């Protein structure tokens, strides 16, 4: 299963929503930095960045509104990759882990 990681990262940035937080961000870098600031406030007790983000995402954080229902995850994933019916369950099981890995790369890129 080959994934368009650039599209995944663009998607992640596009769903960052800072409403309700006293922060503004216009560029991708500002959005990712703001999201990571909130992530650290909420789950900063986890030191590994990817694990921290995965924990945050799987707890249904309000800043990055990732799908969490099976059908929504599968539908969203189809935007980025092709997969068989047999691969759906694995994709579902790894959803937050994979998205956290991509977001951690963004955080690293933007020194967040």
N, C-alpha and C positions, 0 to 999 in steps of 0.2 A: 504494500500500500504506500504509494508515493504521495506525499502531502505538499501542497504549495505553502511553505512556511512563511513566505513574505505576505501572502494573503491572510494567513492566520494572524500574523502580527498586526497587520492593518486593521483587521476585524477587532482584535483586542483593544487597540487604541480607540477605535470608533465607538466602542460600547462603554468607555469610561464616562461615568456620570457623576459629577461633583456637586450636584444639587443637594442642598442640605448641609453642606460643609462650607466653611468660611474660606474658600479657595477659588481662585480663577486660573484657568489655563487655556491657552489657545494653540500652542504648538504641541506636536506629539511628545516632545521631550518634557514639556511642562506637565502634560496630562499624566505621563508615566511617573514622573517624580512625585506629583501630588498623590497619585494612587498608592505609591509605595510608602509615602509618609503616613497615610491613613492605615495601610496594611501593618506597618510597624507599630503604630499605636494600638491596633486591635489585637494583633497576634505576634508582637515582637519578642515574646518569650521563646520563640523557636528561632534558633540562630542560623540554620541553613536556609538560605534565601528561597530556593525552590520549594523546600518543604513548608516554609512559612506561607508562601503564596498558595500552594496547593491546599493547605489547611484553611486559609482565608477563602479561597474560591469554593471549596466544598462546603463551607459553612454558609454559603449563599450570601456573600458580601453584597452590600448595596451599591458599591462603587463600580464594580465590573459585573454587569448583569449577564452572566453566562447561563445558557439553558441548563436545566437540571433534570428535566423529564426525558425519559428514554426517546420518545418520538421526536422531541425538539432537538435533542443532541444529535440524533441520526440525521435529521433534516439539515441542521446547521453544518454538520461535518461534510455533507455532500457538496457544499460550496467549495471545499478545499481539497477533496480527495475522492477517488473512486474506490469502492470496496464492495465486496460480495455480502450477501445475506449472512453467510457463515462468519464473516469478520465483524459483523455488527456488535456482537456481545463484547468482544475484546475492545473494540473502539469505545463502547459505552463504559466499560470497566476502567479504561485508562484516560478517560476524558479530562478530568481535573488535573491529573498528573501531566499530561501532554500540554494542556493549556498553561499550566504553571511553568513548565519548562520554557515555553515560548515567551511568556511574560518575564521570566527571570532573565532571559537573553535581552529583552528590551530594557529592563532595569539596568543591566550591566552596560549596555550600549549608551544609555543616557545618564550614567553615573548616578542612578537613583538609589 
